[in-house]
Amino acid sequence: MQGNKTRQPRRFAYGQRVMKILAAHPLPDFRLRLSFSDGIDAVVDVSDIAGRGVFDAWLQSGVFEEVSVTDYGALSWPGDLDLCPDALYIRATGKKPEDIYPALKHAVAHA
């Protein structure tokens, strides 16, 4: 008989926890109130991408407001539009990727 095993949080290759969005609420002017899995709650402004490329769909009445959170903790909209939680976390906190994933500081760049 095997003993009970504590389930470990899923981690990236860089040894950091996978960041997830737990809740998302649309706000006026293409802003989102987000709750992250580490307890951070923030309002994130994504107005700079509204109307650009695939995000042109947000300009249609009601589309931006249809935001939902996927099983993987990303944001999704109708029409296969999505945003990853890491990019939104960086916007929410103002941190740099290497602040969240310290191993990036030591990544080797190849020419």
N, CA, C and O atoms as a DFTB+ gen file, in Angstrom:
444 C
 N C O
     1  1       0.834      -1.186       0.000
     2  2       0.000       0.000       0.000
     3  2       0.875       1.245       0.000
     4  3       1.817       1.347       0.787
     5  1       0.569       2.183      -0.875
     6  2       1.349       3.400      -0.943
     7  2       0.824       4.406       0.059
     8  3      -0.371       4.449       0.352
     9  1       1.738       5.222       0.586
    10  2       1.349       6.283       1.500
    11  2       0.737       7.452       0.751
    12  3       0.830       7.533      -0.474
    13  1       0.122       8.341       1.480
    14  2      -0.456       9.537       0.863
    15  2       0.658      10.432       0.351
    16  3       1.659      10.651       1.032
    17  1       0.476      10.938      -0.840
    18  2       1.446      11.855      -1.426
    19  2       0.814      13.228      -1.501
    20  3      -0.341      13.373      -1.903
    21  1       1.568      14.223      -1.116
    22  2       1.101      15.592      -1.233
    23  2       1.256      16.024      -2.679
    24  3       2.326      15.883      -3.272
    25  1       0.192      16.542      -3.233
    26  2       0.241      16.995      -4.624
    27  2       0.988      18.318      -4.694
    28  3       0.645      19.277      -4.003
    29  1       2.006      18.354      -5.531
    30  2       2.826      19.546      -5.692
    31  2       2.221      20.450      -6.755
    32  3       1.653      19.955      -7.729
    33  1       2.330      21.779      -6.590
    34  2       1.840      22.682      -7.633
    35  2       2.604      22.463      -8.931
    36  3       3.797      22.158      -8.912
    37  1       1.927      22.618     -10.041
    38  2       2.573      22.490     -11.343
    39  2       3.607      23.596     -11.492
    40  3       3.369      24.734     -11.089
    41  1       4.748      23.260     -12.068
    42  2       5.834      24.232     -12.208
    43  2       6.313      24.295     -13.642
    44  3       6.210      23.321     -14.388
    45  1       6.843      25.463     -14.025
    46  2       7.473      25.643     -15.319
    47  2       8.862      25.029     -15.282
    48  3       9.360      24.640     -14.226
    49  1       9.464      24.951     -16.434
    50  2      10.828      24.450     -16.530
    51  2      11.787      25.314     -15.716
    52  3      12.825      24.827     -15.267
    53  1      11.455      26.579     -15.521
    54  2      12.321      27.481     -14.767
    55  2      12.114      27.359     -13.264
    56  3      12.688      28.135     -12.500
    57  1      11.292      26.386     -12.820
    58  2      11.133      26.127     -11.400
    59  2      10.106      27.000     -10.702
    60  3       9.973      26.934      -9.480
    61  1       9.389      27.803     -11.436
    62  2       8.398      28.674     -10.826
    63  2       7.006      28.075     -10.983
    64  3       6.754      27.284     -11.891
    65  1       6.123      28.459     -10.096
    66  2       4.750      27.995     -10.190
    67  2       4.075      28.545     -11.437
    68  3       4.408      29.624     -11.927
    69  1       3.129      27.783     -11.930
    70  2       2.328      28.234     -13.055
    71  2       1.360      29.287     -12.519
    72  3       0.596      29.023     -11.590
    73  1       1.398      30.472     -13.105
    74  2       0.511      31.556     -12.710
    75  2      -0.847      31.327     -13.350
    76  3      -0.934      31.054     -14.547
    77  1      -1.913      31.436     -12.554
    78  2      -3.258      31.283     -13.083
    79  2      -4.109      32.474     -12.700
    80  3      -3.919      33.085     -11.649
    81  1      -5.047      32.791     -13.568
    82  2      -6.077      33.764     -13.233
    83  2      -7.248      32.974     -12.682
    84  3      -7.690      31.998     -13.290
    85  1      -7.747      33.395     -11.534
    86  2      -8.866      32.704     -10.909
    87  2     -10.203      33.355     -11.243
    88  3     -11.225      32.675     -11.332
    89  1     -10.191      34.671     -11.428
    90  2     -11.428      35.399     -11.733
    91  2     -11.101      36.608     -12.582
    92  3     -10.038      37.212     -12.443
    93  1     -12.037      36.959     -13.475
    94  2     -11.875      38.125     -14.345
    95  2     -13.219      38.815     -14.503
    96  3     -14.242      38.176     -14.746
    97  1     -13.193      40.129     -14.360
    98  2     -14.404      40.934     -14.524
    99  2     -14.078      42.094     -15.454
   100  3     -13.157      42.867     -15.188
   101  1     -14.837      42.219     -16.557
   102  2     -14.580      43.326     -17.479
   103  2     -15.002      44.659     -16.876
   104  3     -15.999      44.740     -16.158
   105  1     -14.248      45.679     -17.168
   106  2     -14.518      47.040     -16.723
   107  2     -14.579      47.944     -17.957
   108  3     -14.168      47.529     -19.041
   109  1     -15.077      49.155     -17.812
   110  2     -15.094      50.078     -18.961
   111  2     -13.683      50.363     -19.490
   112  3     -12.685      50.185     -18.791
   113  1     -13.642      50.804     -20.728
   114  2     -12.399      51.247     -21.373
   115  2     -11.352      50.141     -21.512
   116  3     -10.153      50.396     -21.403
   117  1     -11.809      48.927     -21.751
   118  2     -10.932      47.783     -21.990
   119  2      -9.970      47.534     -20.829
   120  3      -8.768      47.342     -21.015
   121  1     -10.539      47.544     -19.640
   122  2      -9.789      47.188     -18.439
   123  2     -10.411      45.927     -17.850
   124  3     -11.589      45.644     -18.072
   125  1      -9.616      45.177     -17.101
   126  2     -10.059      43.928     -16.482
   127  2      -9.666      43.914     -15.016
   128  3      -8.533      44.248     -14.669
   129  1     -10.597      43.531     -14.157
   130  2     -10.259      43.287     -12.747
   131  2      -9.935      41.799     -12.662
   132  3     -10.786      40.952     -12.937
   133  1      -8.689      41.487     -12.275
   134  2      -8.204      40.110     -12.267
   135  2      -7.792      39.677     -10.869
   136  3      -7.256      40.468     -10.093
   137  1      -8.049      38.416     -10.561
   138  2      -7.562      37.786      -9.333
   139  2      -6.643      36.645      -9.751
   140  3      -7.044      35.760     -10.507
   141  1      -5.408      36.670      -9.253
   142  2      -4.402      35.669      -9.606
   143  2      -4.256      34.629      -8.501
   144  3      -4.644      34.856      -7.355
   145  1      -3.692      33.492      -8.868
   146  2      -3.561      32.367      -7.945
   147  2      -2.615      32.635      -6.778
   148  3      -2.640      31.895      -5.795
   149  1      -1.784      33.668      -6.859
   150  2      -0.892      33.991      -5.746
   151  2      -1.507      35.025      -4.795
   152  3      -0.844      35.490      -3.867
   153  1      -2.780      35.384      -5.031
   154  2      -3.458      36.333      -4.148
   155  2      -3.471      37.765      -4.648
   156  3      -4.138      38.613      -4.056
   157  1      -2.753      38.054      -5.721
   158  2      -2.739      39.407      -6.291
   159  2      -4.080      39.692      -6.953
   160  3      -4.571      38.891      -7.748
   161  1      -4.667      40.831      -6.623
   162  2      -5.860      41.354      -7.294
   163  2      -5.455      42.673      -7.920
   164  3      -4.834      43.508      -7.263
   165  1      -5.799      42.868      -9.178
   166  2      -5.366      44.081      -9.869
   167  2      -6.311      44.414     -11.008
   168  3      -7.035      43.557     -11.516
   169  1      -6.286      45.683     -11.396
   170  2      -6.967      46.127     -12.605
   171  2      -5.899      46.271     -13.683
   172  3      -4.901      46.968     -13.496
   173  1      -6.122      45.606     -14.808
   174  2      -5.168      45.611     -15.908
   175  2      -5.806      46.292     -17.113
   176  3      -6.919      45.957     -17.516
   177  1      -5.090      47.241     -17.671
   178  2      -5.545      47.984     -18.842
   179  2      -5.008      47.306     -20.101
   180  3      -3.796      47.223     -20.300
   181  1      -5.914      46.823     -20.947
   182  2      -5.509      46.200     -22.205
   183  2      -6.007      47.027     -23.399
   184  3      -6.138      46.513     -24.510
   185  1      -6.278      48.299     -23.154
   186  2      -6.796      49.166     -24.217
   187  2      -5.793      49.347     -25.358
   188  3      -6.184      49.661     -26.481
   189  1      -4.504      49.150     -25.076
   190  2      -3.487      49.312     -26.115
   191  2      -3.557      48.239     -27.196
   192  3      -3.017      48.429     -28.286
   193  1      -4.211      47.118     -26.914
   194  2      -4.340      46.074     -27.936
   195  2      -5.761      45.979     -28.498
   196  3      -5.992      45.273     -29.479
   197  1      -6.709      46.684     -27.881
   198  2      -8.087      46.689     -28.390
   199  2      -8.095      47.296     -29.795
   200  3      -7.548      48.375     -30.024
   201  1      -8.717      46.590     -30.716
   202  2      -8.804      47.082     -32.085
   203  2      -7.611      46.738     -32.952
   204  3      -7.579      47.089     -34.131
   205  1      -6.627      46.053     -32.382
   206  2      -5.415      45.695     -33.134
   207  2      -5.430      44.202     -33.451
   208  3      -5.645      43.379     -32.561
   209  1      -5.206      43.857     -34.698
   210  2      -5.150      42.446     -35.092
   211  2      -6.427      41.708     -34.724
   212  3      -7.534      42.190     -34.966
   213  1      -6.255      40.534     -34.137
   214  2      -7.421      39.729     -33.764
   215  2      -8.274      40.414     -32.696
   216  3      -9.458      40.109     -32.550
   217  1      -7.668      41.339     -31.952
   218  2      -8.410      42.018     -30.890
   219  2      -9.306      43.133     -31.420
   220  3      -9.893      43.889     -30.645
   221  1      -9.408      43.233     -32.743
   222  2     -10.383      44.115     -33.369
   223  2     -11.796      43.679     -32.967
   224  3     -12.712      44.499     -32.917
   225  1     -11.964      42.399     -32.685
   226  2     -13.276      41.866     -32.282
   227  2     -13.800      42.539     -31.018
   228  3     -15.013      42.648     -30.840
   229  1     -12.909      42.992     -30.138
   230  2     -13.350      43.649     -28.902
   231  2     -14.135      44.926     -29.174
   232  3     -14.898      45.378     -28.321
   233  1     -13.954      45.507     -30.350
   234  2     -14.654      46.747     -30.684
   235  2     -16.128      46.504     -31.006
   236  3     -16.927      47.441     -31.012
   237  1     -16.490      45.238     -31.277
   238  2     -17.892      44.897     -31.508
   239  2     -18.624      44.917     -30.173
   240  3     -18.102      44.447     -29.162
   241  1     -19.816      45.455     -30.175
   242  2     -20.608      45.611     -28.963
   243  2     -20.731      44.293     -28.177
   244  3     -21.190      43.280     -28.706
   245  1     -20.313      44.333     -26.914
   246  2     -20.491      43.205     -26.004
   247  2     -19.434      42.128     -26.027
   248  3     -19.426      41.275     -25.140
   249  1     -18.540      42.127     -27.001
   250  2     -17.555      41.043     -27.108
   251  2     -16.559      41.080     -25.944
   252  3     -16.311      40.046     -25.322
   253  1     -15.995      42.229     -25.642
   254  2     -15.007      42.318     -24.563
   255  2     -15.604      41.838     -23.237
   256  3     -14.916      41.220     -22.424
   257  1     -16.878      42.127     -23.033
   258  2     -17.558      41.770     -21.792
   259  2     -17.781      40.264     -21.651
   260  3     -18.153      39.797     -20.575
   261  1     -17.562      39.503     -22.717
   262  2     -17.750      38.055     -22.681
   263  2     -16.498      37.306     -22.226
   264  3     -16.365      36.110     -22.483
   265  1     -15.602      37.985     -21.568
   266  2     -14.374      37.355     -21.088
   267  2     -14.711      36.201     -20.142
   268  3     -15.648      36.280     -19.348
   269  1     -13.928      35.134     -20.246
   270  2     -14.063      34.011     -19.322
   271  2     -12.665      33.497     -18.975
   272  3     -11.690      33.804     -19.661
   273  1     -12.586      32.722     -17.915
   274  2     -11.317      32.133     -17.471
   275  2     -11.316      30.662     -17.880
   276  3     -12.260      29.930     -17.582
   277  1     -10.265      30.235     -18.557
   278  2     -10.158      28.841     -18.996
   279  2      -9.742      27.946     -17.827
   280  3      -9.384      28.429     -16.753
   281  1      -9.795      26.648     -18.057
   282  2      -9.351      25.681     -17.050
   283  2      -7.868      25.842     -16.728
   284  3      -7.412      25.410     -15.670
   285  1      -7.118      26.459     -17.634
   286  2      -5.683      26.653     -17.447
   287  2      -5.346      28.011     -16.830
   288  3      -4.174      28.345     -16.655
   289  1      -6.383      28.796     -16.499
   290  2      -6.151      30.076     -15.857
   291  2      -5.797      31.202     -16.805
   292  3      -5.239      32.215     -16.384
   293  1      -6.115      31.040     -18.082
   294  2      -5.920      32.098     -19.077
   295  2      -7.264      32.783     -19.310
   296  3      -8.297      32.311     -18.835
   297  1      -7.247      33.891     -20.039
   298  2      -8.490      34.559     -20.397
   299  2      -8.870      34.195     -21.815
   300  3      -8.010      34.002     -22.675
   301  1     -10.182      34.103     -22.053
   302  2     -10.680      33.713     -23.358
   303  2     -11.916      34.533     -23.717
   304  3     -12.696      34.941     -22.857
   305  1     -12.062      34.759     -25.034
   306  2     -13.225      35.446     -25.585
   307  2     -13.730      34.641     -26.763
   308  3     -13.000      33.811     -27.305
   309  1     -14.985      34.879     -27.172
   310  2     -15.496      34.206     -28.372
   311  2     -14.593      34.480     -29.571
   312  3     -13.966      35.535     -29.664
   313  1     -14.536      33.511     -30.490
   314  2     -13.702      33.667     -31.671
   315  2     -12.279      33.204     -31.452
   316  3     -11.380      33.593     -32.197
   317  1     -12.060      32.375     -30.438
   318  2     -10.734      31.829     -30.137
   319  2      -9.710      32.893     -29.785
   320  3      -8.529      32.743     -30.098
   321  1     -10.143      33.961     -29.140
   322  2      -9.219      34.985     -28.646
   323  2      -8.807      34.614     -27.234
   324  3      -9.644      34.210     -26.427
   325  1      -7.524      34.748     -26.931
   326  2      -7.087      34.486     -25.567
   327  2      -5.856      35.303     -25.213
   328  3      -5.134      35.793     -26.082
   329  1      -5.642      35.434     -23.925
   330  2      -4.456      36.091     -23.385
   331  2      -3.901      35.209     -22.273
   332  3      -4.654      34.705     -21.440
   333  1      -2.588      35.026     -22.263
   334  2      -1.975      34.170     -21.256
   335  2      -1.886      34.898     -19.913
   336  3      -1.748      36.120     -19.874
   337  1      -1.966      34.156     -18.832
   338  2      -1.925      34.778     -17.513
   339  2      -0.586      35.426     -17.181
   340  3      -0.552      36.411     -16.443
   341  1       0.516      34.898     -17.708
   342  2       1.831      35.468     -17.390
   343  2       1.958      36.904     -17.880
   344  3       2.421      37.778     -17.147
   345  1       1.548      37.142     -19.112
   346  2       1.639      38.493     -19.669
   347  2       0.761      39.461     -18.882
   348  3       1.146      40.606     -18.646
   349  1      -0.410      39.000     -18.481
   350  2      -1.307      39.855     -17.703
   351  2      -0.760      40.090     -16.301
   352  3      -0.932      41.173     -15.742
   353  1      -0.106      39.089     -15.733
   354  2       0.500      39.245     -14.408
   355  2       1.622      40.287     -14.462
   356  3       1.759      41.108     -13.555
   357  1       2.409      40.246     -15.515
   358  2       3.480      41.230     -15.690
   359  2       2.893      42.630     -15.780
   360  3       3.422      43.570     -15.186
   361  1       1.802      42.769     -16.522
   362  2       1.135      44.079     -16.603
   363  2       0.571      44.491     -15.243
   364  3       0.659      45.657     -14.857
   365  1      -0.002      43.539     -14.526
   366  2      -0.651      43.839     -13.244
   367  2       0.342      44.272     -12.181
   368  3       0.054      45.164     -11.383
   369  1       1.510      43.644     -12.166
   370  2       2.475      43.883     -11.092
   371  2       3.585      44.849     -11.479
   372  3       4.237      45.427     -10.609
   373  1       3.806      45.030     -12.790
   374  2       4.911      45.867     -13.238
   375  2       6.254      45.163     -13.148
   376  3       7.298      45.779     -13.363
   377  1       6.231      43.872     -12.829
   378  2       7.477      43.120     -12.740
   379  2       7.986      42.767     -14.117
   380  3       7.235      42.770     -15.092
   381  1       9.276      42.460     -14.189
   382  2       9.894      41.969     -15.411
   383  2       9.821      40.442     -15.390
   384  3       9.746      39.849     -14.314
   385  1       9.840      39.791     -16.563
   386  2       9.790      38.328     -16.581
   387  2      10.849      37.682     -15.691
   388  3      10.572      36.692     -15.013
   389  1      12.073      38.244     -15.691
   390  2      13.139      37.644     -14.882
   391  2      12.916      37.833     -13.375
   392  3      13.525      37.130     -12.568
   393  1      12.045      38.781     -12.992
   394  2      11.689      38.926     -11.578
   395  2      10.774      37.789     -11.142
   396  3      10.815      37.352      -9.992
   397  1       9.955      37.320     -12.064
   398  2       9.012      36.241     -11.763
   399  2       9.678      34.883     -11.950
   400  3       9.428      33.949     -11.189
   401  1      10.524      34.782     -12.964
   402  2      11.233      33.545     -13.287
   403  2      12.729      33.819     -13.214
   404  3      13.346      34.098     -14.242
   405  1      13.330      33.749     -12.027
   406  2      14.734      34.116     -11.838
   407  2      15.713      33.376     -12.749
   408  3      16.776      33.911     -13.066
   409  1      15.383      32.179     -13.169
   410  2      16.298      31.436     -14.039
   411  2      16.511      32.138     -15.377
   412  3      17.508      31.888     -16.055
   413  1      15.583      33.018     -15.762
   414  2      15.752      33.771     -17.007
   415  2      16.965      34.705     -16.947
   416  3      17.543      35.046     -17.979
   417  1      17.341      35.109     -15.749
   418  2      18.507      35.991     -15.603
   419  2      19.776      35.296     -16.067
   420  3      20.751      35.943     -16.449
   421  1      19.751      33.973     -16.027
   422  2      20.929      33.195     -16.358
   423  2      20.799      32.465     -17.681
   424  3      21.637      31.630     -18.022
   425  1      19.739      32.780     -18.433
   426  2      19.520      32.111     -19.722
   427  2      20.634      32.516     -20.690
   428  3      21.068      33.667     -20.721
   429  1      21.071      31.558     -21.460
   430  2      22.132      31.794     -22.427
   431  2      21.484      32.140     -23.762
   432  3      20.591      31.433     -24.228
   433  1      21.929      33.215     -24.363
   434  2      21.442      33.619     -25.679
   435  2      22.405      33.086     -26.723
   436  3      23.620      33.248     -26.610
   437  1      21.844      32.448     -27.739
   438  2      22.665      31.917     -28.829
   439  2      22.439      32.762     -30.065
   440  3      21.310      33.150     -30.367
   441  1      23.509      33.042     -30.773
   442  2      23.419      33.850     -32.000
   443  2      22.989      33.000     -33.161
   444  3      22.857      33.500     -34.278
